[in-house]
Amino acid sequence: MKFVQLLICLVFIALLIWMRQISGVEAAYGGLSWTGWLSILLALAALGLIVVVNDSSRAFGFFSTWDKQAAPQVAVRTLSDLELADLGTLKYRGPKYPHPVIFPERCIGCQACVDACPHDVLAIVDGVASAVAPDLCMEDTACQAECPVNPKACIVINTTKAVVSRPSPTRDGASYQTNVPGCYIIGDVSGVPLIKNAVKEGAEVIAHIAAELKTASAEPKADYDVAIIGIGPGGASAAATAHNLRLRYIGIEQDRTLSTIELYPKGKYIFFKPDTKDWFGGIPATGLGLSKAKYGASGAGADESIFGNELALEFEKVAREQSVPLQEELIPKIPGALRGELAPLLAEKIEKELISSIAGFLRSKGSGDWMNLYTKHFVSDRDNILSRFRAAIADQLQTKIPGDQRENILGVWLSGLAENGVKINEYESCKTIARADDGDYFVIGTERILEKSQQTYKARRVVIAIGLRGAPNKLRLPNEDLKFRINGNEESKVLYSLTNPADYRGRRIVVVGGGNVAVEAAVDLVSTRSGAEISPRSPKEMNDVTLLVRDFLAPTVKFGNKFQLYQCADDGILNLRFGVAIKEMRENELVLQDVETGRDLETIPNDYVFALIGGERPDRFLQSIGITIT
């Protein structure tokens, strides 16, 4: 018997004796009166209630603590008052279940959220993302994670899931200024990986700096108004705009100007996304998008067959006449060194667009007697209609360029920068950026790579446009620097970029990686590109290519790249293997292993390995300046 139980028994006996002593009447029921027994029963009931409540409280506290430890409560994501104000409302009246909310004023129309959503919840409507099917949302949250703007333009609400977004530097969305006053950041490094957006930001940030410096106090210790670090598309746009605004500027590039474009494979078609945004920036787009491979045969041929030969000839005559003033307007905007090459393509494009516009106009007026419709609706108001068509085509060829091939982009932009006298310090690496203690300027330390000499510049403002391309990630194999002899030459077995796929013919190649760069490289090594289309290489040019993906393709891989990859795999010209990695590398072969089990799979013959697994982000460099990464 436990001590507590013994104590209770003794207390109960003492209670009986006490009740007998105070009772004053003869015992009738076992030594106690009925009032005594009633008192005892009430006391026992009270005691039992106390025990039950105490045990229940202890049990509830135990299980409540266990629940909190096993599954801690996570707050449900809702819209804050500030976010409601950005949406122009005091109360959100949308559905209660998880779904994405789009902030139109923040959205740049990049389509990143649309591509990331696996359930077709989002679409681009009038240039911005829109939740067209919120009831299909399965709380994937990839849309919010992939949104490149800060603050986010796409937020998933009514969810408890944590959203892990890409780390990005802190900056103001309107001025592009970081948390370090006077230091601005644009382009890929800001977290917005779009060429068109980088070019726009380059022009806008310089315009902002120029306006700010007009009202700022003079700084005699500074040699330059602005230093531009990194001359990719964003930096080139910034440098050209600074030159046009007559600012004192210095452009610093550790490689060659536009090397980020030059690193794309030869013949690659580069799209200017988003389609819904007009081109704007310091480097123009006039002269791009004229390649026949992209536009192919126009719909004009079909129009001619519909309207008949007589009317088709009339269309062509009008188009030739009307293309002349458009050519006179647009050709001067093409770099002089390329006018002879691009002027015929521009004239052809203008004529096709004019014919297409006239044909579309007639279709909108009816069908059947085309000559009558032409005479009645077109000829009667010919000058006004053609004026509208010319204006629309001029705008299209300057601001609505879908993209072009790598070589054409480099030719137009580099020629334009050279002809406008934009100066860039190439092969000069920026090492340090520090705000001066004795004035409103920055001290920039650089190293001229070829000369190995140190340089120092003083600039009132700094624009960082260095992109995300840092030192490449390695495979971490013990002999990754292995050399081998091929055709009498010693070459590196492992390469970290593919510039010209045509240099590799009849080789045994392994590509490692699951991102856009790796997928495009694998496709380029087994096919040829014609604009946005691919076709298998000839047998003499074909490589034996294997793409090794450690787990799965990155969610950022574009749909077009996935389509082409699986097309090549289905055609049997590319070996696609998931969950496989390189265990050992030898001069002419590789040992492959299963990633999950570590089991050896097979040994395959091999010449080259392309390790296209990304590179180090420039976070440490940005943090050394004082820029916070969130």
C-alpha positions in Angstrom: 0.0 0.0 0.0 1.3 3.4 -1.0 1.8 6.0 1.7 -0.8 8.3 0.1 -3.4 5.6 0.2 -2.6 4.8 3.9 -2.9 8.4 4.7 -6.3 8.6 3.1 -7.5 5.6 5.1 -6.4 7.1 8.4 -8.0 10.4 7.5 -11.2 8.6 6.7 -11.2 6.7 10.1 -10.5 10.0 11.9 -13.4 11.6 10.1 -15.7 8.7 11.2 -14.7 9.1 14.8 -15.1 12.8 14.7 -18.5 12.6 13.1 -19.6 10.1 15.8 -18.5 12.4 18.6 -20.3 15.5 17.3 -23.4 13.6 16.3 -25.3 13.8 19.7 -27.8 11.1 18.7 -27.8 7.3 18.8 -26.3 5.8 15.8 -28.9 4.2 13.6 -26.9 3.4 10.5 -23.5 1.7 11.2 -22.6 4.1 13.9 -23.6 7.4 12.1 -26.8 9.2 11.6 -28.1 9.8 8.1 -26.7 13.3 8.1 -23.3 11.9 8.9 -23.4 9.5 6.0 -24.6 12.3 3.7 -21.8 14.5 4.7 -19.3 11.7 4.1 -20.8 11.1 0.6 -20.7 14.7 -0.3 -17.1 14.9 0.9 -16.1 11.9 -1.2 -17.9 13.3 -4.2 -16.0 16.6 -3.8 -12.7 14.7 -3.4 -13.4 12.6 -6.5 -14.3 15.7 -8.5 -11.0 17.3 -7.4 -9.1 14.2 -8.4 -10.8 14.0 -11.8 -10.3 17.7 -12.6 -6.6 17.5 -11.5 -5.9 14.3 -13.6 -7.7 15.8 -16.6 -5.8 19.0 -16.4 -2.5 17.1 -16.2 -3.4 14.9 -19.1 -4.6 17.9 -21.2 -1.4 19.8 -20.4 0.8 16.8 -21.4 -0.9 16.2 -24.7 -1.1 19.9 -25.5 2.6 20.3 -25.0 3.3 17.1 -27.0 1.2 18.4 -29.9 3.0 21.8 -29.9 6.3 20.0 -30.0 5.3 17.5 -32.7 3.5 20.0 -35.0 4.1 23.7 -34.0 1.4 26.1 -35.2 2.2 27.9 -38.4 0.6 31.2 -39.1 -1.7 31.3 -42.1 -0.4 33.8 -44.7 -2.9 36.6 -45.3 -2.6 40.1 -46.9 -1.2 42.8 -44.6 -2.7 46.3 -44.4 0.1 47.6 -46.6 -0.6 45.0 -49.3 -4.3 45.7 -49.2 -3.5 49.4 -49.7 -1.3 48.4 -52.8 -4.3 46.5 -54.1 -6.5 49.6 -53.5 -8.9 48.0 -51.1 -9.5 47.8 -47.3 -10.7 44.2 -47.2 -9.8 41.3 -49.4 -13.0 39.7 -50.8 -11.4 36.7 -52.6 -11.8 33.0 -51.8 -10.8 31.6 -48.5 -8.8 28.7 -49.9 -5.1 29.0 -50.9 -4.6 30.8 -54.1 -2.2 33.4 -55.6 -2.8 37.1 -55.5 -1.2 39.4 -58.2 -0.1 43.0 -57.6 -0.5 44.6 -61.0 1.6 47.6 -60.2 4.6 45.4 -59.3 4.3 42.9 -62.1 6.7 43.2 -65.0 5.0 40.6 -67.1 8.0 38.3 -67.2 5.8 35.1 -67.1 8.0 33.5 -64.4 5.0 32.7 -62.2 3.0 31.4 -65.1 5.8 29.0 -66.1 6.4 27.9 -62.5 2.8 27.0 -61.8 2.1 23.3 -62.7 -1.7 23.7 -62.5 -2.4 26.5 -65.0 -3.7 28.8 -62.3 -2.0 31.8 -63.8 -1.8 33.5 -67.2 -0.7 36.7 -68.7 -3.6 39.1 -69.3 -3.1 42.6 -70.7 0.6 42.4 -70.0 0.5 41.3 -66.4 0.0 38.0 -64.6 -3.6 37.1 -63.5 -5.1 34.3 -61.4 -7.4 32.9 -64.1 -8.2 29.7 -62.3 -7.6 30.2 -58.5 -9.7 27.2 -57.6 -7.1 24.9 -59.3 -4.4 26.1 -56.9 -2.7 23.2 -55.0 -0.5 25.3 -52.8 2.6 24.7 -54.9 3.9 28.2 -54.1 6.5 28.0 -56.9 4.8 31.0 -58.5 5.7 33.2 -55.5 9.2 31.7 -55.2 10.0 32.3 -58.9 8.6 35.9 -59.0 11.8 38.0 -59.6 10.6 41.4 -58.4 11.0 42.7 -54.9 8.5 43.1 -53.2 6.8 40.1 -54.8 4.2 40.7 -57.4 2.7 37.2 -56.9 1.9 36.1 -53.3 0.1 32.9 -52.3 -2.4 33.6 -49.4 -4.5 31.4 -47.1 -1.6 28.9 -46.9 0.6 27.7 -44.0 3.4 26.6 -46.4 6.7 28.4 -46.1 7.9 29.9 -49.4 11.6 29.8 -50.0 12.4 32.5 -52.6 15.6 33.1 -54.4 18.0 35.3 -52.4 18.2 38.8 -53.9 19.8 42.1 -53.0 17.8 44.7 -51.2 16.8 47.5 -53.5 14.1 50.1 -54.1 11.8 49.0 -56.9 11.4 52.5 -58.4 14.9 53.9 -58.3 16.9 50.6 -58.1 18.9 52.0 -55.2 20.2 49.4 -52.7 20.3 49.9 -48.9 23.7 51.6 -49.5 22.9 55.2 -50.5 24.2 56.1 -53.9 24.8 52.5 -55.0 22.3 51.0 -57.5 21.8 47.5 -58.8 20.2 46.4 -62.1 19.8 43.3 -64.3 20.3 39.7 -63.5 22.1 40.3 -60.2 19.0 42.1 -58.9 17.0 38.9 -59.3 15.2 39.8 -62.5 16.8 37.7 -65.3 15.4 39.3 -68.4 17.4 41.0 -71.2 14.6 43.4 -72.1 14.1 44.3 -68.4 17.9 44.8 -67.9 18.1 47.2 -70.8 15.1 49.2 -69.5 16.6 49.3 -66.0 19.9 50.5 -67.4 18.4 53.5 -69.0 16.0 54.3 -66.1 18.7 54.2 -63.4 21.0 56.6 -65.3 18.0 59.0 -65.9 17.3 58.8 -62.2 21.0 59.5 -61.3 21.2 62.4 -63.7 18.1 64.0 -62.2 19.4 63.5 -58.7 22.8 64.9 -59.4 21.3 68.1 -60.8 20.0 69.0 -57.3 22.9 67.5 -55.3 25.8 69.5 -54.0 29.0 69.4 -56.1 31.7 66.9 -55.2 35.1 68.1 -56.4 36.9 65.0 -55.2 35.0 62.7 -57.6 36.4 62.1 -61.1 33.2 60.6 -62.5 29.5 61.1 -62.0 28.8 57.4 -62.3 30.7 54.1 -62.5 29.0 51.2 -64.2 30.3 47.8 -63.1 29.6 45.0 -65.6 28.7 45.7 -69.3 26.1 43.1 -70.2 22.8 44.3 -71.8 21.9 46.3 -68.6 25.3 47.8 -68.2 25.6 48.6 -71.9 22.3 50.4 -71.8 23.4 52.3 -68.8 26.7 53.3 -70.4 25.0 54.4 -73.6 22.4 56.5 -71.7 25.1 58.1 -69.6 27.0 59.0 -72.8 23.9 60.5 -74.4 23.1 62.5 -71.2 26.7 63.8 -71.2 27.5 62.4 -67.8 31.1 61.7 -66.7 31.0 57.9 -66.7 33.3 54.9 -66.6 32.3 51.5 -67.7 34.2 48.5 -66.2 33.9 45.0 -67.7 36.1 42.0 -66.5 35.7 40.3 -69.9 34.6 41.7 -73.2 31.6 44.0 -73.8 28.4 42.0 -73.9 30.3 38.8 -73.1 27.1 37.5 -71.4 25.5 37.4 -74.9 28.7 36.1 -76.5 28.7 33.1 -74.2 25.5 31.8 -75.7 26.0 29.1 -78.2 26.4 30.3 -81.8 23.2 30.4 -83.7 21.1 30.4 -80.5 17.8 32.4 -80.8 17.5 34.8 -77.9 14.0 35.8 -76.9 13.2 39.3 -75.6 10.7 38.6 -72.9 8.1 39.6 -71.9 6.3 40.0 -75.2 3.8 42.4 -73.8 6.4 45.1 -72.8 7.8 47.5 -75.4 11.5 47.8 -75.9 13.0 50.7 -74.1 16.6 51.5 -73.2 20.0 52.9 -74.2 20.7 50.2 -76.8 18.1 50.2 -79.6 16.4 47.1 -81.1 16.0 48.6 -84.6 17.6 46.1 -87.1 16.8 43.1 -85.0 14.1 40.5 -85.5 14.5 40.6 -89.3 15.9 37.1 -89.8 13.9 34.9 -92.2 14.4 31.9 -90.0 12.2 33.5 -87.3 9.5 35.0 -89.3 9.6 32.4 -92.1 7.2 32.9 -95.0 4.7 35.5 -94.3 1.0 34.9 -94.6 1.0 37.2 -97.6 1.3 34.3 -100.0 -2.0 32.9 -98.7 -3.6 36.3 -98.9 -2.6 36.6 -102.6 -4.3 33.3 -103.4 -7.5 34.3 -101.7 -7.7 37.8 -103.2 -6.7 36.8 -106.8 -3.7 37.8 -108.9 -5.0 41.3 -109.8 -5.6 42.4 -106.3 -2.4 40.7 -105.1 -0.4 42.7 -107.6 -2.1 45.8 -106.4 -1.1 44.9 -102.8 2.5 44.5 -103.8 2.6 47.8 -105.6 1.1 49.7 -102.7 3.5 48.0 -100.3 6.6 48.9 -102.4 5.5 52.5 -102.5 4.7 52.8 -98.9 7.8 51.0 -97.7 10.0 53.8 -98.9 9.2 56.4 -96.2 9.4 53.7 -93.6 12.8 52.7 -94.8 13.9 56.3 -94.8 12.8 56.5 -91.2 14.2 53.3 -89.8 17.4 52.6 -91.8 19.3 55.6 -90.2 18.6 54.0 -86.8 20.5 50.9 -87.8 24.3 51.0 -87.2 26.1 52.2 -90.4 28.3 49.2 -90.6 25.3 46.9 -90.9 23.0 49.0 -93.1 24.1 47.3 -96.3 23.3 43.9 -94.9 20.1 44.7 -93.0 18.4 47.3 -95.3 17.2 44.6 -97.8 15.8 42.5 -94.9 14.1 45.5 -93.4 12.5 46.4 -96.8 11.3 42.9 -97.3 9.9 42.8 -93.7 8.1 46.1 -94.2 6.5 45.1 -97.5 5.2 41.8 -96.0 3.8 43.6 -93.0 2.0 46.2 -95.2 0.5 43.4 -97.4 -0.6 41.6 -94.3 -2.2 44.7 -92.8 -4.1 45.6 -96.0 -5.4 42.0 -96.3 -6.5 42.0 -92.6 -8.3 45.3 -93.1 -10.2 43.9 -96.1 -11.2 40.8 -94.2 -12.6 42.9 -91.4 -14.9 44.6 -93.9 -16.5 41.4 -95.4 -15.8 38.6 -97.9 -16.5 37.6 -101.4 -16.2 40.5 -103.9 -12.7 41.6 -102.8 -12.1 44.1 -105.5 -15.4 45.9 -104.6 -14.5 45.9 -100.9 -11.0 47.2 -101.8 -12.4 50.1 -103.9 -15.2 50.9 -101.4 -13.4 50.8 -98.1 -9.7 51.1 -98.8 -9.2 53.3 -101.8 -11.8 55.9 -100.5 -9.7 56.5 -97.3 -6.3 55.2 -98.6 -4.0 57.9 -97.1 -5.4 57.7 -93.6 -5.4 53.9 -93.5 -1.8 53.6 -94.8 -0.7 56.3 -92.4 -2.0 54.1 -89.5 -0.4 51.0 -90.9 3.0 52.7 -91.3 2.9 54.0 -87.7 2.0 50.6 -86.4 4.8 48.8 -88.4 7.4 51.5 -87.4 6.4 50.9 -83.7 6.6 47.1 -84.1 10.1 47.2 -85.7 11.4 49.4 -83.0 9.7 48.4 -79.8 8.1 45.0 -80.3 11.0 42.8 -81.4 10.4 39.2 -80.3 14.2 38.4 -80.3 17.0 37.4 -82.7 19.9 35.2 -83.1 23.0 35.7 -81.0 25.2 36.9 -83.9 22.7 39.5 -85.0 22.2 40.9 -81.5 26.0 41.2 -81.0 26.5 42.8 -84.4 23.8 45.5 -83.9 24.6 46.3 -80.3 28.4 46.4 -80.5 28.3 48.4 -83.7 25.8 50.8 -82.2 28.0 51.3 -79.1 31.1 51.8 -81.2 29.5 54.3 -83.6 28.1 56.4 -80.7 31.5 56.5 -79.0 30.6 54.7 -75.9 33.9 53.9 -74.0 34.3 50.7 -72.0 37.3 49.5 -70.0 37.4 45.8 -71.0 39.4 43.1 -69.2 39.3 45.1 -66.0 37.9 43.4 -62.9 36.3 45.3 -60.1 37.7 44.2 -56.7 36.4 46.7 -54.2 33.7 49.4 -53.9 33.7 51.5 -50.7 31.9 54.7 -49.8 34.3 57.5 -49.0 34.5 58.9 -45.5 35.4 62.5 -46.6 32.6 63.2 -49.2 29.7 62.0 -51.3 31.5 59.6 -53.6 32.7 56.0 -53.9 36.2 54.7 -54.3 36.4 51.8 -56.8 39.4 49.5 -56.8 40.0 47.5 -60.0 42.7 45.3 -61.6 43.5 45.3 -65.3 43.7 41.6 -66.0 46.2 41.6 -68.9 48.6 44.1 -67.3 48.1 42.9 -63.7 48.0 46.6 -62.6 45.8 48.1 -59.9 43.5 51.1 -60.6 41.4 53.4 -58.5 38.5 55.5 -59.6 36.3 58.0 -57.7 32.7 58.2 -58.7 29.7 59.9 -57.1 27.3 57.0 -57.9 27.8 53.3 -58.7 25.6 51.1 -60.8 26.2 47.4 -60.4 25.2 45.3 -63.4 27.5 42.3 -63.0 24.9 39.6 -63.6 24.9 36.2 -61.8 27.7 34.6 -63.7 30.5 33.9 -61.2 33.1 31.1 -61.0 31.6 27.9 -62.3 30.6 25.1 -59.9 32.9 22.1 -60.1 32.0 18.4 -60.3 34.3 17.8 -57.2 36.1 14.9 -58.8 39.7 14.2 -57.8 41.1 14.5 -61.3 38.7 17.2 -62.6 41.7 19.1 -64.3 42.4 16.0 -66.4 44.0 16.6 -69.8 43.8 14.3 -72.8 45.1 14.2 -76.3 42.8 14.4 -79.3 43.9 14.9 -82.9 47.4 15.5 -81.6 46.4 18.3 -79.3 46.2 18.4 -75.5 42.8 19.5 -74.3 40.9 19.8 -71.0 38.4 16.9 -70.5 36.0 19.0 -68.4 34.6 22.2 -69.8 32.3 24.7 -68.1 30.8 26.5 -71.1 29.7 25.8 -74.7 30.2 28.7 -77.0 30.2 27.0 -80.5 28.5 23.7 -80.7 29.7 23.4 -84.3 33.3 22.9 -83.0 32.2 19.4 -81.8 31.5 16.8 -84.4 31.6 13.0 -84.0 32.5 13.2 -80.3 31.4 11.2 -77.3 30.1 13.9 -74.9 28.5 13.9 -71.5 26.6 17.0 -70.3 26.0 17.3 -66.6 23.2 19.6 -65.3 19.5 20.1 -65.1 19.0 23.8 -65.9 18.4 25.7 -69.1 22.1 26.0 -70.0 22.7 22.2 -69.7 19.5 21.4 -71.7 20.3 23.9 -74.5 23.8 22.6 -74.7 22.7 19.0 -75.0 20.2 19.9 -77.7 22.7 22.0 -79.6 25.3 19.2 -79.7 22.9 16.9 -81.5 20.9 19.3 -83.6 21.1 22.5 -85.6 19.0 25.6 -85.0 17.0 27.6 -87.5 15.5 30.4 -85.6 13.4 28.9 -82.9 13.3 25.4 -84.7 15.7 22.5 -84.4 16.5 19.6 -86.8 18.9 16.6 -86.2 22.5 17.0 -87.4 23.7 15.0 -90.3 25.3 11.6 -89.5 28.8 13.1 -90.2 28.2 16.0 -87.8 26.3 14.0 -85.1 27.8 13.6 -81.6 27.0 10.8 -79.1 25.6 12.9 -76.3 24.3 11.8 -72.8 22.7 14.3 -70.5 23.1 13.4 -66.8 20.5 14.9 -64.4 21.2 14.3 -60.8 17.6 14.3 -59.7 15.2 16.2 -61.9 15.1 19.1 -64.3 15.1 22.5 -62.6 11.7 24.1 -62.3 13.1 27.2 -64.1 13.7 25.2 -67.3 11.6 26.8 -70.1 8.8 24.9 -71.7 10.4 25.3 -75.2 13.7 23.8 -73.9 11.9 20.9 -72.3 10.0 20.2 -75.5 13.2 20.2 -77.6 15.0 18.0 -75.1 12.3 15.4 -75.1 12.0 15.7 -78.8 15.7 14.8 -79.2 15.3 11.9 -76.7 12.3 10.6 -78.5 14.1 10.7 -81.8 16.9 8.6 -80.3 19.6 11.2 -80.9 20.2 12.1 -77.2 20.5 9.8 -74.2 18.7 11.4 -71.2 19.4 9.8 -67.8 18.0 10.9 -64.4 19.4 10.0 -61.0 22.9 9.3 -62.5 26.2 10.9 -61.8 29.9 10.5 -62.7 31.8 8.5 -60.1 35.2 8.3 -61.8 36.7 10.0 -64.8 39.4 8.5 -67.0 41.1 9.7 -70.1 38.7 8.1 -72.5 35.9 6.8 -70.4 33.6 7.5 -67.4 32.3 5.4 -64.6 28.6 6.2 -63.9 26.8 5.6 -60.6 23.3 5.6 -59.2 22.9 8.8 -57.2 20.6 7.3 -54.6 22.3 4.0 -53.9 25.9 4.8 -54.9 26.0 1.6 -57.0 28.2 1.5 -60.0 26.1 1.4 -63.2 28.4 1.1 -66.2 31.5 2.4 -67.8 31.0 4.5 -71.0 33.5 5.8 -73.6 33.9 9.6 -73.5 35.8 12.5 -74.9 34.4 15.6 -73.3 32.4 16.4 -70.1 30.5 19.7 -70.0 29.8 20.6 -66.4 27.0 23.1 -66.7 25.8 23.1 -63.1 25.7 26.8 -62.5 28.2 29.1 -60.8 28.8 31.0 -57.6 26.5 33.9 -56.9 28.3 37.3 -56.3 26.7 37.6 -52.9 30.0 38.0 -51.0 31.1 40.8 -53.3 27.7 42.6 -52.8 27.9 42.1 -49.0 31.4 43.5 -48.9 29.9 46.7 -50.3 27.3 46.7 -47.5 24.4 45.5 -49.6 22.0 43.1 -47.8 20.8 39.9 -49.3 17.3 38.8 -48.5 
